[in-house]
Amino acid sequence: TYEIDGHPLVLSVHDATNQAEGEEYFLALQNSTDNAATIEGTLGLGMRSFSTGDGIVAFLRDGKTLLVDATALPAGLGADETTTQSQAAYAIATAVLVCWVEHN
């Protein structure tokens, strides 16, 4: 959990022991998360992913699930104060995924 101007931003990774377990966890998370919709096209970065539209995004990579929850951040983020919680969560998740390195 990171504090952004007094508000929590939560990042977590479920570290599955194998790809099948990771996929099972991701699907269970998506099915149990309200309003979870698959991120379509290139925005999904070629990975299984979903967004709630209100500040939660998740991606499955290398059998591990990255979840970013920006729902507690205030509305109107960024220098121009127009970034939504959902946009912030997606931007943070993609930044993490760019740096992601698979470990054996």
Gaussian input, Z-matrix of N, CA and C with variables (Angstrom, degrees):
# hf/3-21g

backbone

0 1
 N
 C     1     B1
 C     2     B2     1     A1
 N     3     B3     2     A2     1     D1
 C     4     B4     3     A3     2     D2
 C     5     B5     4     A4     3     D3
 N     6     B6     5     A5     4     D4
 C     7     B7     6     A6     5     D5
 C     8     B8     7     A7     6     D6
 N     9     B9     8     A8     7     D7
 C    10    B10     9     A9     8     D8
 C    11    B11    10    A10     9     D9
 N    12    B12    11    A11    10    D10
 C    13    B13    12    A12    11    D11
 C    14    B14    13    A13    12    D12
 N    15    B15    14    A14    13    D13
 C    16    B16    15    A15    14    D14
 C    17    B17    16    A16    15    D15
 N    18    B18    17    A17    16    D16
 C    19    B19    18    A18    17    D17
 C    20    B20    19    A19    18    D18
 N    21    B21    20    A20    19    D19
 C    22    B22    21    A21    20    D20
 C    23    B23    22    A22    21    D21
 N    24    B24    23    A23    22    D22
 C    25    B25    24    A24    23    D23
 C    26    B26    25    A25    24    D24
 N    27    B27    26    A26    25    D25
 C    28    B28    27    A27    26    D26
 C    29    B29    28    A28    27    D27
 N    30    B30    29    A29    28    D28
 C    31    B31    30    A30    29    D29
 C    32    B32    31    A31    30    D30
 N    33    B33    32    A32    31    D31
 C    34    B34    33    A33    32    D32
 C    35    B35    34    A34    33    D33
 N    36    B36    35    A35    34    D34
 C    37    B37    36    A36    35    D35
 C    38    B38    37    A37    36    D36
 N    39    B39    38    A38    37    D37
 C    40    B40    39    A39    38    D38
 C    41    B41    40    A40    39    D39
 N    42    B42    41    A41    40    D40
 C    43    B43    42    A42    41    D41
 C    44    B44    43    A43    42    D42
 N    45    B45    44    A44    43    D43
 C    46    B46    45    A45    44    D44
 C    47    B47    46    A46    45    D45
 N    48    B48    47    A47    46    D46
 C    49    B49    48    A48    47    D47
 C    50    B50    49    A49    48    D48
 N    51    B51    50    A50    49    D49
 C    52    B52    51    A51    50    D50
 C    53    B53    52    A52    51    D51
 N    54    B54    53    A53    52    D52
 C    55    B55    54    A54    53    D53
 C    56    B56    55    A55    54    D54
 N    57    B57    56    A56    55    D55
 C    58    B58    57    A57    56    D56
 C    59    B59    58    A58    57    D57
 N    60    B60    59    A59    58    D58
 C    61    B61    60    A60    59    D59
 C    62    B62    61    A61    60    D60
 N    63    B63    62    A62    61    D61
 C    64    B64    63    A63    62    D62
 C    65    B65    64    A64    63    D63
 N    66    B66    65    A65    64    D64
 C    67    B67    66    A66    65    D65
 C    68    B68    67    A67    66    D66
 N    69    B69    68    A68    67    D67
 C    70    B70    69    A69    68    D68
 C    71    B71    70    A70    69    D69
 N    72    B72    71    A71    70    D70
 C    73    B73    72    A72    71    D71
 C    74    B74    73    A73    72    D72
 N    75    B75    74    A74    73    D73
 C    76    B76    75    A75    74    D74
 C    77    B77    76    A76    75    D75
 N    78    B78    77    A77    76    D76
 C    79    B79    78    A78    77    D77
 C    80    B80    79    A79    78    D78
 N    81    B81    80    A80    79    D79
 C    82    B82    81    A81    80    D80
 C    83    B83    82    A82    81    D81
 N    84    B84    83    A83    82    D82
 C    85    B85    84    A84    83    D83
 C    86    B86    85    A85    84    D84
 N    87    B87    86    A86    85    D85
 C    88    B88    87    A87    86    D86
 C    89    B89    88    A88    87    D87
 N    90    B90    89    A89    88    D88
 C    91    B91    90    A90    89    D89
 C    92    B92    91    A91    90    D90
 N    93    B93    92    A92    91    D91
 C    94    B94    93    A93    92    D92
 C    95    B95    94    A94    93    D93
 N    96    B96    95    A95    94    D94
 C    97    B97    96    A96    95    D95
 C    98    B98    97    A97    96    D96
 N    99    B99    98    A98    97    D97
 C   100   B100    99    A99    98    D98
 C   101   B101   100   A100    99    D99
 N   102   B102   101   A101   100   D100
 C   103   B103   102   A102   101   D101
 C   104   B104   103   A103   102   D102
 N   105   B105   104   A104   103   D103
 C   106   B106   105   A105   104   D104
 C   107   B107   106   A106   105   D105
 N   108   B108   107   A107   106   D106
 C   109   B109   108   A108   107   D107
 C   110   B110   109   A109   108   D108
 N   111   B111   110   A110   109   D109
 C   112   B112   111   A111   110   D110
 C   113   B113   112   A112   111   D111
 N   114   B114   113   A113   112   D112
 C   115   B115   114   A114   113   D113
 C   116   B116   115   A115   114   D114
 N   117   B117   116   A116   115   D115
 C   118   B118   117   A117   116   D116
 C   119   B119   118   A118   117   D117
 N   120   B120   119   A119   118   D118
 C   121   B121   120   A120   119   D119
 C   122   B122   121   A121   120   D120
 N   123   B123   122   A122   121   D121
 C   124   B124   123   A123   122   D122
 C   125   B125   124   A124   123   D123
 N   126   B126   125   A125   124   D124
 C   127   B127   126   A126   125   D125
 C   128   B128   127   A127   126   D126
 N   129   B129   128   A128   127   D127
 C   130   B130   129   A129   128   D128
 C   131   B131   130   A130   129   D129
 N   132   B132   131   A131   130   D130
 C   133   B133   132   A132   131   D131
 C   134   B134   133   A133   132   D132
 N   135   B135   134   A134   133   D133
 C   136   B136   135   A135   134   D134
 C   137   B137   136   A136   135   D135
 N   138   B138   137   A137   136   D136
 C   139   B139   138   A138   137   D137
 C   140   B140   139   A139   138   D138
 N   141   B141   140   A140   139   D139
 C   142   B142   141   A141   140   D140
 C   143   B143   142   A142   141   D141
 N   144   B144   143   A143   142   D142
 C   145   B145   144   A144   143   D143
 C   146   B146   145   A145   144   D144
 N   147   B147   146   A146   145   D145
 C   148   B148   147   A147   146   D146
 C   149   B149   148   A148   147   D147
 N   150   B150   149   A149   148   D148
 C   151   B151   150   A150   149   D149
 C   152   B152   151   A151   150   D150
 N   153   B153   152   A152   151   D151
 C   154   B154   153   A153   152   D152
 C   155   B155   154   A154   153   D153
 N   156   B156   155   A155   154   D154
 C   157   B157   156   A156   155   D155
 C   158   B158   157   A157   156   D156
 N   159   B159   158   A158   157   D157
 C   160   B160   159   A159   158   D158
 C   161   B161   160   A160   159   D159
 N   162   B162   161   A161   160   D160
 C   163   B163   162   A162   161   D161
 C   164   B164   163   A163   162   D162
 N   165   B165   164   A164   163   D163
 C   166   B166   165   A165   164   D164
 C   167   B167   166   A166   165   D165
 N   168   B168   167   A167   166   D166
 C   169   B169   168   A168   167   D167
 C   170   B170   169   A169   168   D168
 N   171   B171   170   A170   169   D169
 C   172   B172   171   A171   170   D170
 C   173   B173   172   A172   171   D171
 N   174   B174   173   A173   172   D172
 C   175   B175   174   A174   173   D173
 C   176   B176   175   A175   174   D174
 N   177   B177   176   A176   175   D175
 C   178   B178   177   A177   176   D176
 C   179   B179   178   A178   177   D177
 N   180   B180   179   A179   178   D178
 C   181   B181   180   A180   179   D179
 C   182   B182   181   A181   180   D180
 N   183   B183   182   A182   181   D181
 C   184   B184   183   A183   182   D182
 C   185   B185   184   A184   183   D183
 N   186   B186   185   A185   184   D184
 C   187   B187   186   A186   185   D185
 C   188   B188   187   A187   186   D186
 N   189   B189   188   A188   187   D187
 C   190   B190   189   A189   188   D188
 C   191   B191   190   A190   189   D189
 N   192   B192   191   A191   190   D190
 C   193   B193   192   A192   191   D191
 C   194   B194   193   A193   192   D192
 N   195   B195   194   A194   193   D193
 C   196   B196   195   A195   194   D194
 C   197   B197   196   A196   195   D195
 N   198   B198   197   A197   196   D196
 C   199   B199   198   A198   197   D197
 C   200   B200   199   A199   198   D198
 N   201   B201   200   A200   199   D199
 C   202   B202   201   A201   200   D200
 C   203   B203   202   A202   201   D201
 N   204   B204   203   A203   202   D202
 C   205   B205   204   A204   203   D203
 C   206   B206   205   A205   204   D204
 N   207   B207   206   A206   205   D205
 C   208   B208   207   A207   206   D206
 C   209   B209   208   A208   207   D207
 N   210   B210   209   A209   208   D208
 C   211   B211   210   A210   209   D209
 C   212   B212   211   A211   210   D210
 N   213   B213   212   A212   211   D211
 C   214   B214   213   A213   212   D212
 C   215   B215   214   A214   213   D213
 N   216   B216   215   A215   214   D214
 C   217   B217   216   A216   215   D215
 C   218   B218   217   A217   216   D216
 N   219   B219   218   A218   217   D217
 C   220   B220   219   A219   218   D218
 C   221   B221   220   A220   219   D219
 N   222   B222   221   A221   220   D220
 C   223   B223   222   A222   221   D221
 C   224   B224   223   A223   222   D222
 N   225   B225   224   A224   223   D223
 C   226   B226   225   A225   224   D224
 C   227   B227   226   A226   225   D225
 N   228   B228   227   A227   226   D226
 C   229   B229   228   A228   227   D227
 C   230   B230   229   A229   228   D228
 N   231   B231   230   A230   229   D229
 C   232   B232   231   A231   230   D230
 C   233   B233   232   A232   231   D231
 N   234   B234   233   A233   232   D232
 C   235   B235   234   A234   233   D233
 C   236   B236   235   A235   234   D234
 N   237   B237   236   A236   235   D235
 C   238   B238   237   A237   236   D236
 C   239   B239   238   A238   237   D237
 N   240   B240   239   A239   238   D238
 C   241   B241   240   A240   239   D239
 C   242   B242   241   A241   240   D240
 N   243   B243   242   A242   241   D241
 C   244   B244   243   A243   242   D242
 C   245   B245   244   A244   243   D243
 N   246   B246   245   A245   244   D244
 C   247   B247   246   A246   245   D245
 C   248   B248   247   A247   246   D246
 N   249   B249   248   A248   247   D247
 C   250   B250   249   A249   248   D248
 C   251   B251   250   A250   249   D249
 N   252   B252   251   A251   250   D250
 C   253   B253   252   A252   251   D251
 C   254   B254   253   A253   252   D252
 N   255   B255   254   A254   253   D253
 C   256   B256   255   A255   254   D254
 C   257   B257   256   A256   255   D255
 N   258   B258   257   A257   256   D256
 C   259   B259   258   A258   257   D257
 C   260   B260   259   A259   258   D258
 N   261   B261   260   A260   259   D259
 C   262   B262   261   A261   260   D260
 C   263   B263   262   A262   261   D261
 N   264   B264   263   A263   262   D262
 C   265   B265   264   A264   263   D263
 C   266   B266   265   A265   264   D264
 N   267   B267   266   A266   265   D265
 C   268   B268   267   A267   266   D266
 C   269   B269   268   A268   267   D267
 N   270   B270   269   A269   268   D268
 C   271   B271   270   A270   269   D269
 C   272   B272   271   A271   270   D270
 N   273   B273   272   A272   271   D271
 C   274   B274   273   A273   272   D272
 C   275   B275   274   A274   273   D273
 N   276   B276   275   A275   274   D274
 C   277   B277   276   A276   275   D275
 C   278   B278   277   A277   276   D276
 N   279   B279   278   A278   277   D277
 C   280   B280   279   A279   278   D278
 C   281   B281   280   A280   279   D279
 N   282   B282   281   A281   280   D280
 C   283   B283   282   A282   281   D281
 C   284   B284   283   A283   282   D282
 N   285   B285   284   A284   283   D283
 C   286   B286   285   A285   284   D284
 C   287   B287   286   A286   285   D285
 N   288   B288   287   A287   286   D286
 C   289   B289   288   A288   287   D287
 C   290   B290   289   A289   288   D288
 N   291   B291   290   A290   289   D289
 C   292   B292   291   A291   290   D290
 C   293   B293   292   A292   291   D291
 N   294   B294   293   A293   292   D292
 C   295   B295   294   A294   293   D293
 C   296   B296   295   A295   294   D294
 N   297   B297   296   A296   295   D295
 C   298   B298   297   A297   296   D296
 C   299   B299   298   A298   297   D297
 N   300   B300   299   A299   298   D298
 C   301   B301   300   A300   299   D299
 C   302   B302   301   A301   300   D300
 N   303   B303   302   A302   301   D301
 C   304   B304   303   A303   302   D302
 C   305   B305   304   A304   303   D303
 N   306   B306   305   A305   304   D304
 C   307   B307   306   A306   305   D305
 C   308   B308   307   A307   306   D306
 N   309   B309   308   A308   307   D307
 C   310   B310   309   A309   308   D308
 C   311   B311   310   A310   309   D309

   B1=1.4548
   B2=1.5233
   B3=1.3118
   B4=1.4633
   B5=1.5155
   B6=1.3117
   B7=1.4491
   B8=1.5252
   B9=1.3139
   B10=1.4666
   B11=1.5247
   B12=1.3058
   B13=1.4669
   B14=1.5290
   B15=1.3351
   B16=1.4581
   B17=1.5192
   B18=1.3220
   B19=1.4652
   B20=1.5302
   B21=1.3436
   B22=1.4670
   B23=1.5347
   B24=1.3139
   B25=1.4576
   B26=1.5202
   B27=1.3355
   B28=1.4662
   B29=1.5295
   B30=1.3356
   B31=1.4617
   B32=1.5180
   B33=1.3263
   B34=1.4597
   B35=1.5172
   B36=1.3325
   B37=1.4568
   B38=1.5221
   B39=1.3232
   B40=1.4601
   B41=1.5193
   B42=1.3103
   B43=1.4562
   B44=1.5185
   B45=1.3282
   B46=1.4635
   B47=1.5226
   B48=1.3183
   B49=1.4646
   B50=1.5230
   B51=1.3558
   B52=1.4686
   B53=1.5285
   B54=1.3113
   B55=1.4668
   B56=1.5295
   B57=1.3238
   B58=1.4699
   B59=1.5276
   B60=1.3222
   B61=1.4708
   B62=1.5277
   B63=1.3263
   B64=1.4607
   B65=1.5148
   B66=1.3173
   B67=1.4645
   B68=1.5249
   B69=1.3298
   B70=1.4643
   B71=1.5303
   B72=1.3357
   B73=1.4665
   B74=1.5281
   B75=1.3460
   B76=1.4600
   B77=1.5307
   B78=1.3235
   B79=1.4680
   B80=1.5256
   B81=1.3282
   B82=1.4645
   B83=1.5263
   B84=1.3294
   B85=1.4612
   B86=1.5231
   B87=1.3242
   B88=1.4652
   B89=1.5276
   B90=1.3260
   B91=1.4654
   B92=1.5256
   B93=1.3330
   B94=1.4682
   B95=1.5292
   B96=1.3303
   B97=1.4600
   B98=1.5277
   B99=1.3277
   B100=1.4680
   B101=1.5209
   B102=1.3180
   B103=1.4693
   B104=1.5261
   B105=1.3318
   B106=1.4643
   B107=1.5192
   B108=1.3323
   B109=1.4594
   B110=1.5180
   B111=1.3162
   B112=1.4565
   B113=1.5201
   B114=1.3194
   B115=1.4673
   B116=1.5238
   B117=1.3069
   B118=1.4599
   B119=1.5279
   B120=1.3196
   B121=1.4590
   B122=1.5114
   B123=1.3231
   B124=1.4620
   B125=1.5236
   B126=1.3214
   B127=1.4652
   B128=1.5248
   B129=1.3299
   B130=1.4595
   B131=1.5113
   B132=1.3319
   B133=1.4666
   B134=1.5309
   B135=1.3278
   B136=1.4603
   B137=1.5164
   B138=1.3237
   B139=1.4611
   B140=1.5200
   B141=1.3207
   B142=1.4579
   B143=1.5203
   B144=1.3088
   B145=1.4649
   B146=1.5172
   B147=1.3293
   B148=1.4630
   B149=1.5162
   B150=1.3318
   B151=1.4582
   B152=1.5150
   B153=1.3231
   B154=1.4651
   B155=1.5193
   B156=1.3218
   B157=1.4567
   B158=1.5153
   B159=1.3362
   B160=1.4651
   B161=1.5253
   B162=1.3546
   B163=1.4575
   B164=1.5105
   B165=1.3274
   B166=1.4618
   B167=1.5239
   B168=1.3294
   B169=1.4600
   B170=1.5199
   B171=1.3356
   B172=1.4550
   B173=1.5187
   B174=1.3240
   B175=1.4614
   B176=1.5154
   B177=1.3372
   B178=1.4536
   B179=1.5209
   B180=1.3241
   B181=1.4595
   B182=1.5235
   B183=1.3184
   B184=1.4703
   B185=1.5311
   B186=1.3357
   B187=1.4613
   B188=1.5148
   B189=1.3185
   B190=1.4578
   B191=1.5288
   B192=1.3204
   B193=1.4604
   B194=1.5198
   B195=1.3289
   B196=1.4605
   B197=1.5201
   B198=1.3265
   B199=1.4586
   B200=1.5202
   B201=1.3195
   B202=1.4597
   B203=1.5268
   B204=1.3321
   B205=1.4630
   B206=1.5257
   B207=1.3241
   B208=1.4614
   B209=1.5305
   B210=1.3257
   B211=1.4651
   B212=1.5287
   B213=1.3171
   B214=1.4694
   B215=1.5302
   B216=1.3272
   B217=1.4652
   B218=1.5230
   B219=1.3172
   B220=1.4649
   B221=1.5268
   B222=1.3115
   B223=1.4653
   B224=1.5227
   B225=1.3084
   B226=1.4605
   B227=1.5059
   B228=1.3282
   B229=1.4620
   B230=1.5215
   B231=1.3136
   B232=1.4575
   B233=1.5171
   B234=1.3211
   B235=1.4651
   B236=1.5223
   B237=1.3292
   B238=1.4658
   B239=1.5284
   B240=1.3254
   B241=1.4630
   B242=1.5284
   B243=1.3456
   B244=1.4602
   B245=1.5280
   B246=1.3223
   B247=1.4583
   B248=1.5236
   B249=1.3193
   B250=1.4630
   B251=1.5304
   B252=1.3152
   B253=1.4611
   B254=1.5308
   B255=1.3172
   B256=1.4641
   B257=1.5219
   B258=1.3149
   B259=1.4679
   B260=1.5269
   B261=1.3200
   B262=1.4585
   B263=1.5241
   B264=1.3300
   B265=1.4654
   B266=1.5208
   B267=1.3281
   B268=1.4651
   B269=1.5306
   B270=1.3225
   B271=1.4641
   B272=1.5263
   B273=1.3108
   B274=1.4687
   B275=1.5288
   B276=1.3229
   B277=1.4706
   B278=1.5236
   B279=1.3190
   B280=1.4655
   B281=1.5211
   B282=1.3394
   B283=1.4681
   B284=1.5301
   B285=1.3183
   B286=1.4680
   B287=1.5254
   B288=1.3179
   B289=1.4666
   B290=1.5287
   B291=1.3210
   B292=1.4618
   B293=1.5324
   B294=1.3124
   B295=1.4698
   B296=1.5166
   B297=1.3188
   B298=1.4668
   B299=1.5210
   B300=1.3188
   B301=1.4612
   B302=1.5161
   B303=1.3115
   B304=1.4591
   B305=1.5220
   B306=1.3313
   B307=1.4583
   B308=1.5186
   B309=1.2998
   B310=1.4599
   B311=1.5029
   A1=108.45
   A2=116.08
   A3=122.95
   A4=108.55
   A5=116.43
   A6=120.64
   A7=109.09
   A8=115.83
   A9=122.67
   A10=106.68
   A11=116.73
   A12=121.93
   A13=112.38
   A14=115.82
   A15=121.17
   A16=114.89
   A17=118.05
   A18=122.44
   A19=109.64
   A20=117.04
   A21=119.02
   A22=113.40
   A23=114.58
   A24=124.15
   A25=104.60
   A26=117.30
   A27=121.18
   A28=109.86
   A29=115.10
   A30=122.22
   A31=106.85
   A32=116.50
   A33=119.80
   A34=109.22
   A35=114.51
   A36=121.67
   A37=107.37
   A38=115.64
   A39=120.50
   A40=105.89
   A41=116.26
   A42=122.97
   A43=109.61
   A44=116.57
   A45=121.57
   A46=110.53
   A47=115.50
   A48=120.12
   A49=112.50
   A50=117.11
   A51=120.28
   A52=109.53
   A53=116.16
   A54=122.13
   A55=111.64
   A56=117.62
   A57=120.58
   A58=111.38
   A59=116.76
   A60=120.42
   A61=110.22
   A62=116.45
   A63=120.81
   A64=112.30
   A65=116.68
   A66=120.68
   A67=110.92
   A68=116.20
   A69=120.46
   A70=110.71
   A71=116.42
   A72=120.51
   A73=110.70
   A74=116.70
   A75=121.09
   A76=110.68
   A77=117.52
   A78=120.86
   A79=111.55
   A80=116.98
   A81=120.15
   A82=110.45
   A83=116.85
   A84=121.01
   A85=110.55
   A86=116.54
   A87=120.14
   A88=110.66
   A89=116.96
   A90=120.68
   A91=112.97
   A92=117.64
   A93=120.79
   A94=112.96
   A95=116.99
   A96=120.94
   A97=109.63
   A98=116.18
   A99=120.84
   A100=111.17
   A101=116.00
   A102=124.08
   A103=114.14
   A104=118.36
   A105=121.03
   A106=109.57
   A107=115.77
   A108=121.81
   A109=108.71
   A110=115.75
   A111=121.27
   A112=109.86
   A113=116.57
   A114=121.27
   A115=105.93
   A116=116.52
   A117=122.48
   A118=112.07
   A119=115.24
   A120=122.47
   A121=114.23
   A122=115.32
   A123=120.72
   A124=112.33
   A125=118.18
   A126=119.91
   A127=111.27
   A128=117.04
   A129=121.08
   A130=113.08
   A131=116.92
   A132=123.47
   A133=113.11
   A134=116.48
   A135=120.40
   A136=113.65
   A137=117.18
   A138=122.19
   A139=109.62
   A140=115.60
   A141=118.38
   A142=106.60
   A143=115.86
   A144=119.56
   A145=109.57
   A146=114.92
   A147=119.74
   A148=110.17
   A149=114.13
   A150=122.71
   A151=107.88
   A152=115.98
   A153=120.02
   A154=111.70
   A155=116.71
   A156=120.18
   A157=113.74
   A158=116.93
   A159=119.17
   A160=113.31
   A161=116.38
   A162=118.67
   A163=116.43
   A164=117.75
   A165=120.87
   A166=108.57
   A167=115.75
   A168=121.30
   A169=108.07
   A170=115.45
   A171=121.00
   A172=108.85
   A173=115.64
   A174=123.03
   A175=108.43
   A176=115.98
   A177=122.17
   A178=107.98
   A179=116.32
   A180=121.33
   A181=108.68
   A182=115.83
   A183=121.54
   A184=112.13
   A185=116.67
   A186=120.83
   A187=114.07
   A188=117.05
   A189=121.87
   A190=109.22
   A191=116.26
   A192=121.25
   A193=110.40
   A194=115.35
   A195=121.60
   A196=107.23
   A197=116.41
   A198=122.67
   A199=108.25
   A200=116.55
   A201=121.59
   A202=107.27
   A203=115.77
   A204=122.31
   A205=108.77
   A206=114.85
   A207=121.48
   A208=111.41
   A209=116.87
   A210=120.64
   A211=113.57
   A212=118.20
   A213=120.66
   A214=112.52
   A215=116.89
   A216=118.96
   A217=109.49
   A218=117.41
   A219=119.50
   A220=111.48
   A221=115.99
   A222=121.22
   A223=108.85
   A224=116.77
   A225=120.55
   A226=112.89
   A227=116.69
   A228=122.00
   A229=110.67
   A230=116.19
   A231=122.13
   A232=112.99
   A233=114.13
   A234=120.52
   A235=112.12
   A236=115.74
   A237=118.79
   A238=112.49
   A239=116.68
   A240=124.68
   A241=113.34
   A242=116.60
   A243=120.20
   A244=113.17
   A245=117.79
   A246=120.99
   A247=110.01
   A248=116.67
   A249=121.38
   A250=110.08
   A251=115.93
   A252=120.74
   A253=110.03
   A254=116.50
   A255=120.98
   A256=111.27
   A257=116.87
   A258=120.92
   A259=110.72
   A260=117.14
   A261=121.10
   A262=110.38
   A263=117.73
   A264=121.24
   A265=110.64
   A266=116.94
   A267=120.82
   A268=110.55
   A269=117.51
   A270=120.86
   A271=111.30
   A272=116.76
   A273=120.78
   A274=109.97
   A275=117.13
   A276=120.27
   A277=111.04
   A278=117.80
   A279=119.16
   A280=111.01
   A281=117.98
   A282=120.51
   A283=110.23
   A284=117.17
   A285=120.83
   A286=109.89
   A287=117.01
   A288=120.90
   A289=112.44
   A290=117.98
   A291=121.43
   A292=109.83
   A293=116.94
   A294=122.14
   A295=113.07
   A296=117.26
   A297=122.63
   A298=110.47
   A299=116.23
   A300=122.38
   A301=107.51
   A302=116.59
   A303=120.08
   A304=109.03
   A305=115.62
   A306=121.88
   A307=108.92
   A308=116.64
   A309=120.10
   A310=110.88
   D1=131.01
   D2=178.51
   D3=-115.62
   D4=141.26
   D5=178.60
   D6=-95.78
   D7=123.46
   D8=178.02
   D9=-117.35
   D10=107.03
   D11=-177.75
   D12=48.06
   D13=43.44
   D14=177.12
   D15=84.05
   D16=4.89
   D17=-179.02
   D18=-118.16
   D19=140.17
   D20=-178.45
   D21=-79.03
   D22=136.50
   D23=169.71
   D24=-118.08
   D25=120.88
   D26=-172.79
   D27=-110.99
   D28=124.71
   D29=173.52
   D30=-119.18
   D31=135.92
   D32=176.27
   D33=-144.16
   D34=154.00
   D35=176.16
   D36=-129.54
   D37=124.16
   D38=171.80
   D39=-89.42
   D40=115.90
   D41=-173.62
   D42=-97.01
   D43=87.95
   D44=-178.94
   D45=-71.88
   D46=153.69
   D47=-179.48
   D48=-79.78
   D49=-18.24
   D50=177.22
   D51=-155.59
   D52=168.54
   D53=-175.98
   D54=-60.21
   D55=-44.85
   D56=-178.04
   D57=-62.04
   D58=-43.65
   D59=177.68
   D60=-63.00
   D61=-40.34
   D62=179.00
   D63=-63.18
   D64=-42.69
   D65=178.86
   D66=-65.66
   D67=-40.44
   D68=178.09
   D69=-62.37
   D70=-44.69
   D71=178.60
   D72=-61.64
   D73=-46.69
   D74=-178.21
   D75=-59.31
   D76=-47.03
   D77=-179.81
   D78=-63.11
   D79=-40.62
   D80=178.15
   D81=-63.78
   D82=-41.33
   D83=178.24
   D84=-63.60
   D85=-46.64
   D86=179.85
   D87=-61.24
   D88=-43.40
   D89=-178.82
   D90=-68.90
   D91=-24.53
   D92=-178.48
   D93=-96.74
   D94=-2.13
   D95=-178.54
   D96=-99.34
   D97=122.57
   D98=-179.68
   D99=-58.09
   D100=136.70
   D101=175.46
   D102=62.74
   D103=21.37
   D104=179.89
   D105=-72.86
   D106=118.92
   D107=178.36
   D108=-122.22
   D109=138.75
   D110=179.32
   D111=-59.40
   D112=135.75
   D113=174.69
   D114=-79.95
   D115=121.45
   D116=-173.08
   D117=-93.52
   D118=154.60
   D119=171.14
   D120=65.24
   D121=-150.38
   D122=-175.51
   D123=-65.65
   D124=-22.97
   D125=177.77
   D126=-63.12
   D127=-21.79
   D128=176.79
   D129=-79.83
   D130=-5.22
   D131=176.98
   D132=57.87
   D133=25.25
   D134=-179.84
   D135=74.87
   D136=14.63
   D137=-178.63
   D138=-122.44
   D139=158.13
   D140=170.08
   D141=-65.42
   D142=133.49
   D143=-176.94
   D144=-158.32
   D145=158.67
   D146=173.19
   D147=-148.58
   D148=161.69
   D149=177.31
   D150=-138.82
   D151=147.74
   D152=176.47
   D153=-93.77
   D154=-13.42
   D155=-177.87
   D156=84.68
   D157=-7.26
   D158=-179.83
   D159=-122.18
   D160=13.47
   D161=175.25
   D162=123.41
   D163=8.25
   D164=176.28
   D165=-117.87
   D166=129.85
   D167=172.29
   D168=-133.78
   D169=152.21
   D170=177.33
   D171=-142.86
   D172=144.41
   D173=177.78
   D174=-132.88
   D175=143.09
   D176=174.51
   D177=-105.78
   D178=120.50
   D179=178.99
   D180=-141.50
   D181=132.49
   D182=178.77
   D183=53.84
   D184=32.47
   D185=179.88
   D186=77.99
   D187=5.90
   D188=-178.75
   D189=-115.64
   D190=143.18
   D191=-178.63
   D192=-104.93
   D193=120.28
   D194=172.54
   D195=-95.48
   D196=125.88
   D197=177.98
   D198=-121.14
   D199=127.31
   D200=175.72
   D201=-118.94
   D202=124.70
   D203=-179.96
   D204=-118.85
   D205=106.33
   D206=179.46
   D207=-110.18
   D208=19.10
   D209=-175.14
   D210=-64.42
   D211=-24.62
   D212=-178.17
   D213=-87.62
   D214=-7.15
   D215=177.88
   D216=-71.80
   D217=151.26
   D218=-179.19
   D219=-70.75
   D220=157.21
   D221=175.13
   D222=-69.83
   D223=152.89
   D224=177.26
   D225=73.56
   D226=59.19
   D227=-179.19
   D228=-88.47
   D229=168.08
   D230=173.93
   D231=88.03
   D232=172.99
   D233=-177.44
   D234=-60.33
   D235=-36.92
   D236=-179.36
   D237=-93.32
   D238=2.31
   D239=176.82
   D240=56.72
   D241=35.87
   D242=179.26
   D243=-121.41
   D244=-5.19
   D245=-177.98
   D246=-74.46
   D247=128.31
   D248=179.19
   D249=-83.32
   D250=166.56
   D251=175.98
   D252=-59.26
   D253=-39.12
   D254=-179.63
   D255=-65.04
   D256=-44.32
   D257=177.72
   D258=-63.50
   D259=-39.87
   D260=179.26
   D261=-64.99
   D262=-44.96
   D263=179.69
   D264=-60.47
   D265=-43.41
   D266=-179.96
   D267=-64.93
   D268=-44.45
   D269=-179.79
   D270=-62.52
   D271=-41.24
   D272=179.58
   D273=-67.20
   D274=-43.80
   D275=179.11
   D276=-61.50
   D277=-43.20
   D278=-179.34
   D279=-67.00
   D280=-34.60
   D281=176.82
   D282=-64.01
   D283=-41.41
   D284=177.79
   D285=-64.79
   D286=-44.19
   D287=-177.42
   D288=-65.88
   D289=-31.02
   D290=177.31
   D291=-63.59
   D292=-34.48
   D293=-178.50
   D294=-90.54
   D295=-5.35
   D296=-173.27
   D297=-65.03
   D298=129.40
   D299=177.06
   D300=-125.25
   D301=129.17
   D302=179.06
   D303=-73.26
   D304=132.20
   D305=177.84
   D306=-113.18
   D307=142.90
   D308=177.64
   D309=-88.68

